[in-house]
Amino acid sequence: MKTAFRRIAWPTTHGWAILGLGAGLLATFIVLAEDVWHREGFRWDAPIMWALHGWSRPALDGLMWALTQTGAAGATLLAVGLTAWFARRRQWPDAIAVAAAFSGAVILNGLLKGLFVRPRPTLFQPGALASGYSFPSGHVAASTATYGVLAVYLWRAGQRWAALLVGAWVGVVALTRVYLGVHFPSDTVAALASSGLWVLLVFTARDLWVAPRIRRSHPSATTLRRFTPTSCASCTLMAGDPTTPQIPSALQEF
């Protein structure tokens, strides 16, 4: 019994961090979703919206409208471009991961909107056209699944500052949606949590797919001797992914 217990592939430190991140994202979404489901609302939604609306100016309105497009057409073009870029290099696990992250996030967001049927804000005249339900934000969900994914690849390519800047763009898109009055702040946080969790699952699946191939081609690789579902996700998201050594040099040409 003790021998079997010692043989369990326990998560690495990075693995526990990824598990904690996933749990945090799930808990955040559940807390928000519960209140939206019971139509309770959030006391902090309206004050934040009014505070941002207080900065409204014609020039700033136009800028925010332009920036918010990066969460729609911009995110779609980026997802298609990344998928094609990886496919052209026959890096199929990454091409499929990018496509699955984006398409899955969009589909999941549509399902959640139909489930919670939360009306859009009506506190003031919105600064952009928006249709459908409000919770969660579709623009933020798409941005998380594209800019967030690109940030992951940049991070493991060693381009840390670029990764942080690209990842922060998700927050910019969320800010524009609230400023324009087409989403509550809670809509954007829920979209970040749900889409972020989906991306985490996609990358974990991607690593599980790639790991056996690397074991065969690099049987002596010490980094893969204790390769587990939790540690493999941490390799991708936090420590630099050893399973695709050609990506870092290629991304530097991006």
Salt bridges, closest charged atoms under 4 A:
ASP45 OD2 - ARG118 NH2 3.21
ASP94 OD1 - ARG156 NH2 3.17
ASP94 OD1 - ARG206 NE 3.19
ASP187 OD1 - ARG118 NH1 2.70
ASP187 OD2 - HIS183 ND1 3.31
ASP207 OD1 - ARG206 NH1 2.48
ASP241 OD2 - ARG156 NH1 2.42
ASP241 OD2 - ARG206 NH1 2.43
